[in-house]
Structures are given as C-alpha cells and as structure tokens.
C-alpha cells in the first residue's frame, strides 16, 4: 500500500509511504513513498551503478525497487530483522533479481557485509534505518570510505523525522555537497562529492530555495489556522 494523499486517510502522514497489508493487519515499517521511488527512477538517466547498498531493508520495498530500476547492479541490503530478510531474498529468487539481503546491524556489520558481498566500491547508498541524528551520522561514517568518488548517498526522512542537524553535520565534517529535497514526500537528503551537471539539474527540480520554502510553510500555516514559526 503506497502513494495515498494523507488528506484522504484522516490526515495520517504515513498514508503516502509504503507498507504491506495482510488481510486487516499492517506489517513492516513505512518505506519510500511511490513518489520517491519515481524520483529515484529518474537516476537511471544519469547513473549505471555496479553496487548499491541499502541500510534498513525492512520488508524489501526499496531494495526490490532499486533492483528493478538498476537491473545490472548488485544490490545488497542490511537489516536486523530476519523476517524481512527472508521475505526479500525469497522475492529476489522468484523474480531473478540481483539482490542479497543480509541480517546485520549498521554501523558494526557494514564492513564485513561489504567485504563478503560487494565486488566494487559503492555507487549508490540508501540510509533508512534508525531515525535518530546520531544513528545517521554513524551509518554515514560506516560507508564513507566504501563509496566511489562519484557515489551518491540518499538519507530518507530527513525533514519528517527532524534529522536536519545530523545531515548538516555530515556535510560539514565530510566536506561533501548536498541538497535537502523539500519536494519529496519525506524530505530526502542527498549527499555527493562530485556529480554530473545534468544530474544536478535533475536533483534541483526537487529542491526549493530555502527562503521560498520557509515562506510557503508559514503561509500555509496561516491558511490552516495554526502557529508554525519557521
């Protein structure tokens, strides 16, 4: 279940994100929205990754989507929960997807999993595990030395989970470039050392001028009749 406007679902923000429903029960964590997957699908115009790492597999929605978008890439996913790992690997076998999902914890197990399952440095990394500032910083430093110079990092839920301080610290301490993608469902953060000009132009379509964004938030708050200093 994915991609539903929140106003149709009793203003529950999670409606736009992706989960699984078995009969009348929701299982798994909420992952990338359909809009965010469509955004990442546009990367295929600019990237031909050999190796992709997903930190935070859950039930494999993002992992499977990346394998479909980039069928020639080796997609490796990490998560602590065996149920989702088994489900993802079963889907991969049935559909002949180039995926290996491994039970482990970031940052402790990242180096070992990389050594065992990756044959090239990382081209694309998705960080979508523990939504805490210190966690995303630790996840980043676990993969920093494993990525290519032109590799791309995606951090899910930066705006929605208040992770901006951690994202800014990562950019400052690593001297990487980045954008806060205000026009994605969760407010994805993207970081990179170097990037093609046309790829950057594509990414900038999802990134507002900060002043314009803040003014728009405040204007919408007034329309909604709520106080939202920004």
C-alpha positions in Angstrom: 0.0 0.0 0.0 1.6 3.2 -1.1 1.3 6.7 -2.5 -2.0 7.9 -1.0 -2.7 11.6 -0.2 -2.8 12.0 3.5 -6.0 14.1 3.4 -7.9 11.1 2.1 -6.6 9.0 5.0 -7.7 11.1 8.0 -4.6 13.2 7.7 -2.3 10.3 8.7 1.0 11.3 7.1 2.1 7.6 6.8 -0.5 7.0 4.1 1.8 8.4 1.4 4.6 6.0 2.4 4.8 2.2 1.7 3.8 -0.7 3.9 2.3 -4.1 3.4 -1.2 -5.2 4.4 -2.1 -8.8 5.1 -5.9 -9.1 5.5 -6.6 -6.5 8.1 -3.1 -6.1 9.5 -0.3 -3.8 8.6 3.1 -5.3 8.7 6.6 -3.8 8.2 7.9 -0.3 8.6 6.8 2.5 6.3 9.4 2.9 3.5 9.9 5.2 0.5 6.7 6.6 -1.0 5.7 5.9 -4.6 6.6 9.5 -5.5 10.1 9.0 -4.0 10.6 5.7 -6.0 9.6 7.6 -9.1 12.1 10.3 -8.3 14.9 7.7 -7.9 13.8 6.0 -11.1 14.9 9.2 -12.9 18.5 8.4 -11.7 18.7 5.8 -14.4 19.2 8.6 -16.9 22.5 9.5 -15.3 23.8 6.5 -13.3 24.8 2.9 -14.2 25.7 1.7 -10.7 27.6 -1.6 -10.2 26.9 -1.8 -6.5 24.1 -0.5 -4.3 23.8 -0.7 -0.5 20.6 -0.3 1.4 20.9 0.2 5.2 17.4 -0.5 6.6 15.7 -3.1 4.4 12.5 -3.8 6.4 10.4 -5.9 4.0 12.5 -5.0 1.0 10.3 -2.4 -0.8 13.2 0.0 -1.5 15.6 -2.9 -2.2 13.4 -4.5 -4.8 12.6 -1.2 -6.4 16.3 -0.4 -6.8 17.0 -3.8 -8.3 14.2 -3.2 -10.9 15.4 0.3 -11.7 19.0 -0.8 -12.0 18.8 -4.5 -13.2 22.6 -4.7 -13.8 23.6 -3.6 -10.3 24.5 -5.8 -7.4 22.0 -4.7 -4.6 23.0 -5.5 -1.0 20.6 -4.8 1.8 21.1 -4.9 5.6 18.6 -5.1 8.4 18.4 -6.5 11.9 15.1 -8.4 11.4 15.2 -11.9 9.8 11.6 -11.9 8.7 12.1 -9.1 6.2 15.5 -10.5 5.1 13.9 -13.9 4.3 11.0 -12.2 2.5 13.3 -10.1 0.4 15.5 -12.9 -0.6 12.5 -15.1 -1.5 11.2 -12.3 -3.8 14.6 -11.9 -5.3 14.9 -15.6 -6.2 11.4 -15.9 -7.6 11.9 -12.8 -9.8 15.5 -13.4 -10.6 16.6 -10.1 -9.1 20.2 -9.4 -8.3 19.7 -8.9 -4.6 21.2 -10.3 -1.4 19.7 -9.2 1.9 21.8 -9.9 4.9 20.9 -9.8 8.6 23.2 -7.4 10.4 23.4 -4.0 12.1 24.9 -0.8 11.0 27.5 0.5 11.6 29.0 -2.6 13.3 28.5 -5.1 10.5 28.8 -2.8 7.4 32.5 -3.5 6.7 32.1 -7.3 7.0 29.0 -7.4 4.8 30.7 -5.1 2.2 33.7 -7.4 2.1 31.6 -10.6 1.8 29.0 -9.4 -0.7 30.3 -6.4 -2.7 32.9 -6.7 -5.5 33.2 -3.0 -6.2 33.0 0.3 -4.2 29.5 1.6 -3.6 27.8 3.7 -6.3 24.5 4.4 -4.5 23.7 4.1 -0.8 20.3 4.4 0.9 20.3 5.1 4.6 16.8 4.4 6.1 17.4 2.6 9.4 17.2 4.1 12.8 15.8 7.6 12.5 18.0 9.3 15.1 20.6 12.0 14.5 23.5 10.0 15.9 22.4 6.9 14.0 22.5 8.5 10.6 25.9 10.0 11.4 27.3 6.6 12.4 25.7 5.0 9.3 27.4 7.6 7.1 30.8 7.2 8.5 30.5 3.4 8.2 30.1 3.7 4.4 32.1 6.8 3.6 35.3 5.0 2.8 33.4 2.3 0.8 31.9 4.6 -1.8 33.2 5.7 -5.1 34.2 9.4 -5.6 31.1 9.9 -7.7 28.9 7.9 -5.4 25.5 9.1 -4.2 24.0 8.9 -0.7 20.3 9.1 0.0 19.0 9.8 3.5 15.3 9.1 3.9 13.1 11.1 6.3 15.4 14.0 7.0 12.7 16.6 7.3 9.9 14.4 8.6 12.0 13.0 11.5 13.9 16.1 12.4 17.2 14.8 11.2 18.5 18.0 9.6 21.2 18.7 12.3 22.7 15.3 11.6 22.6 15.8 7.9 24.2 19.2 8.1 27.0 17.8 10.4 27.6 15.0 7.8 28.0 17.5 5.0 30.3 19.8 7.1 32.5 17.1 8.5 32.9 15.2 5.3 33.2 18.2 3.0 30.5 16.7 0.8 28.0 18.6 -1.2 24.3 18.1 -0.5 20.7 19.1 -1.1 17.6 18.8 1.1 14.9 17.6 -1.3 11.9 19.5 0.0 9.7 18.3 -2.8 10.0 14.6 -1.9 7.5 13.1 0.5 9.8 12.6 3.5 12.3 15.4 2.8 15.1 13.2 1.5 18.7 14.4 2.0 21.2 13.7 -0.8 25.0 13.9 -0.5 27.8 13.6 -3.0 31.4 14.6 -3.7 31.0 15.2 -7.4 28.1 14.9 -9.8 27.3 15.4 -13.4 25.9 18.8 -14.2 22.8 17.4 -15.9 22.2 15.1 -12.9 22.5 18.0 -10.5 19.9 19.9 -12.6 17.5 16.9 -12.2 18.0 16.8 -8.5 17.5 20.6 -8.2 14.0 20.1 -9.6 13.1 18.6 -6.1 14.9 21.2 -4.1 13.4 24.6 -3.1 15.2 27.8 -2.4 15.2 27.7 1.5 13.7 31.2 1.9 10.9 30.4 -0.5 10.2 27.1 1.2 10.0 28.7 4.7 7.7 31.5 3.5 5.4 28.9 1.9 5.3 26.9 5.1 4.4 29.9 7.1 1.8 31.0 4.6 0.2 27.5 4.6 0.2 27.6 8.4 -1.8 30.8 8.4 -4.3 29.3 5.9 -4.6 26.3 8.2 -5.0 28.5 11.2 -2.1 27.0 13.1 1.0 28.6 14.5 4.1 27.3 12.7 7.1 29.7 13.2 9.7 28.9 10.6 
